[in-house]
Amino acid sequence: MVTAIVHIKTEVDRIPEVAEEIAGIEGVSEVYSITGDYDLLAMVRVPAYEDVAEIIPGRINKVPGVLSTETHLAFRTYSRHDLEAAFSIGLESAD
């Protein structure tokens, strides 16, 4: 699984609409409204690097109101939440 962290600058008056549209793109797992130099942060989780190229320049950058993006690729996951999810795949709850 490839994870990309995408910082997004938008037209200020379109932040909610842009966020909603980006959140609906397949491969985008979360979109956050953030403080700082960027308006939104999107988490992209896809099976292959080629998919990152399709989603970010091919879809996110084409959403009306997106002014620019900056993308960071994750090397490893250290989040307890993500690790627990990975180890529970295929296991049924004992409840």
N, C-alpha and C positions, 0 to 999 in steps of 0.2 A: 504494500500500500504506500502510495506517495502522498505526502501532506505538504500543501503549499499554504503559506500565510500571505494573504493579499491585502495590502493597505490601499485604500481607495479614496481619492479626492473626488467630490461631487459638487454639483451646483447646490448651494446651501439650501435653497428653497425646495429642493427635490429629494432631500436625504431619505425621508420615509418611503417614497415611491421607488427610489433606486434600490434601497435595501430590500424591499419586498420582491422586486423583480429578480435581483441577484439571488436571494434566498430560494427562489423557485427553479434555479438552474440545476440540472442534474450534476452531481459531483460536489456541489456546495453544501457543506454540512451545517454551517452556522454563519450568521452575519451579525456583527456587533456595531452599534453606534459608539464611537470612541472620542476621547479628547486628544488634543495635540495637533500635529500638522496634517493629519488625515481625518476624514469624516467617518469612514467605515472600515471594518476589518472583516474579511471573509476567510473562512477555513475551507480549503478545497481538499478533498480526500478522494483519490482516484487510484485505479490499479496500476497505471503505467505513466511514465514521464510524458509520453506522447499525448496523453489525455490532458495534461496540464496545458500544453500548447493549444489544444482545442478549446478548453474552457476559458482561459484568461484572455488571450488576445482575440479568440474567436467568438466568445460570448459576453464575458464581463465587460470588456472594453467597449463593446458595441451597445451597451445599455444606455438609452438616452439619459443624460445628466451626469454620466461618468466623465470626469475631466482627465484623470490620470491614475495609474496604478503603480505600485512597487511590490514585487513578489519576492518572497523568501522561501526556500525549500528546506524542509526539516530533514535532518540526517537520521535521528533516533527519537523514539518516544520514551519519555520518562514519567509521564503522567500515570498515577495510580489508576485513575478512571479508565484510561485507554488500555492499560495492561490487564485490568480485571475483565474488561469486555473481551479482549483477545483470548484470554484463557477460558472464558465461559462459552465460547462458540460451540454449539452442538450439544451442550449439556443442559439437561432439564433440571428445573428447580426441585429441590427436595421437599418443598413445602406441601 
